[in-house]
Amino acid sequence: MAYTGKLIASLALAVAATVQALAWEPAGDLVKTPWAAEVNPAAPHPEYPRPQLVRSEWQSLNGLWDYAITPADAPFGGAEGKILVPFCPESSLSGVQRKVGRGNALWYERSFTVPRKWKGSDVMLNFGAVDWQAEIWVNGIKVGEHSGGYAPFSINIGAALRKSGRQTLRLRVLDESDMSFQPRGKQIENPHGIWYTPVTGIWQSVWMEPVPKEARIISYNPVWDADSGELSLTLKAEGGFDEARVVLYDGASSVDDSGKVAEGPVVAEGTFSGAELRLPVPEPRLWSPGNPYIYGLRLSLLKGGKEIDSAYGYTCLRSICVASDPKPDRNVNSYRRFSLNGERTFFFGPLDQGWWPDGLYTAATDEALRFDVEKVKKWGWNMIRKHVKVEPARWYWWCDRLGVTVWQDMPCIADHSKANEFRDPEIAAMQTNRWQRNSFLSEGTECTVPERWKQNYYKEWGEIIDALKCFQCITVWIPFNEAWGQFDTKEVVAFTRLEDPTRLVNEASGGNYALAGDILDTHNYACPSMDFFESRLVNVIGEYGGLGYPVPGHLWQEERNWGYGKVLGSGEEVQELYERFAEMLKTYIGMGCAAAVYTQISDVEIEVNGIMTYDRKVVKLDEARLRETNAAVINSLK
């Protein structure tokens, strides 16, 4: 009878969940991607969210939650409806499509149960990202809080859990977007031009997993030392353990939905009790866009010879540095270039805002997330500049797996938008400075940023670097773009190098320039241009293009569309100009240009500058011609 009762209860819960799922549908009538129809409200984004540190036991908390929007100082008074996590309330796929806005709080609540077999373990509650300030309660007990919209965070909720039965999870989120000092990228309360709809609250996966009470692995950082032929690996862990063990597998090829990593033959293994393990790798296979080779990792903590905790991960072996052109005689110029695995490489790819018409910051499915990376590969590019946004961990996994290098921006804390007229005068004054483009004779100024803003910037940028530095696709960090919120540039570059000395730093994409990083980055629309040059640095064109072509039936707003310069009337016009610009790039490569970034991979809201439409349903150019053109540019570096 007891068994029958439990079965009936389980069936009742399953039926209730099914009924709730059937009640969900995307909100609004704006354009959507093909993957919107594939969203399963009972299990959205069901994949294990963290490919670089996989545990086999876990439980997704994505799905339908209760939500409410209240004044910021008001208590939670009950649910107003259902929201589909991990989609933000401003998005269609959340089922809500409501603006939260400054001065309001967004509340989430749901119940969950903890599997019996987790008894005796601590339980970690993991958030991929919550924008911006979150407070978390479990069963009415406050278990933690976090500020920052782009970095993952975890909370040990074991002490707040009931011994059995239903548990209650509640969040309160505040987000002032561009009306305050927080990093927020292209989000703005009054969207227009290149500034887009704000994103509030949970926008990446939420999950929980059991971990041993004695000790647990938190993260690891692998660095390939090409000179010694060794993999240097540092491990972050907590609790009591004697040593850590690492096994490196050959040919790890996938992470499936259950979190299992495909294991190949053991290449190397070792144990260490100090801060670092240096693991010699025989016959190393190096990662590159042409050969995106993945090695599997298994990490474990031991005490008294007994394994306490273990997790799977992966890494790639690659090096990135600056090298000079060979100079056979003094009549030939020698320029500074990027060197990937000891080979001079021209990096060429699109600006990628990472926005979606149906999910805003969040792709509808993992297949959608992968799609953009696959297109970049198909179109013959070898790099993506991730523009003032951070992606979920699985996006970087796909870049590692498919072979695309990444230049990673820090989301900006300010802009030069006319939206300053909507902001408090004090906030507007602190976000205002002068941008000096394409000149060393700097008439540009830095923002007058209060110490509190600076400390928060460093906190969030440090968390982002710490979370992403294990992904080897990332080769360049970009702290500032076009002087948006730029401050103390030399100090920020020094901080970035301290957080990760293994990658290059592009201090200020588009200016203002302090010449403290590795790269001088100029922007010019629409055609590429190098108006000035610094021989001590790697010179790149960090943005160009932006050729606008609105495709009817695939627009965010039919009546409001723009591109940089004249909006064109056909894909063929865009293609012809793109190819003319490619010929110009070849000339600039001979004059020292080491990389170029085309704006952009897809349309975004009213911007129609994309190679694809915003809904990803139309590629505006002939893909075979595009691939041939891009390959010719990359290969023109002799």
Secondary structure, DSSP 8 states (H G I E B T S, - for coil): -HHHHHHHHHHHHHHHHHHHHHH----SSS---GGGGG--TTSSS-S-S-TTSB-SS-EE--EEEEEEEEETTS------EEEEETS-TTSTTTT------TTEEEEEEEEE---GGGTTSEEEEEES-EESEEEEEETTEEEEEEE-SSS-EEEE-GGG--SSS-EEEEEEEE--GGGSSS--TTB-SS-BTTBB----EE-S-EEEEEE-SSEEEEEEEEEEETTTTEEEEEEEEEE--SEEEEEEETT---B-TT--B----EEEEEEESSSEEEEE-SS----BTTB---EEEEEEEEETTEEEEEEEEEE----EEEEE---SSTTS---EEEEETTEEE-EEEEEE---BTTTBTS-SSHHHHHHHHHHHHHTT--EEEE-S----HHHHHHHHHHT-EEEEE---S----GGGGGS-HHHHHHT------S-SS---------HHHHHHHHHHHHHHHHHHTT-TTEEEEE-EETTTT---HHHHHHHHHHH-TTSEE--EETS---S-SSEEEEE-SSS-------TTSEEEEEEEE------TTS-SSTT--B-SSS--S-HHHHHHHHHHHHHHHHHHHHTTEEEEEEE-SB-BTTB---SB-TTS--B-S-HHHHHHHHHHHHHT--
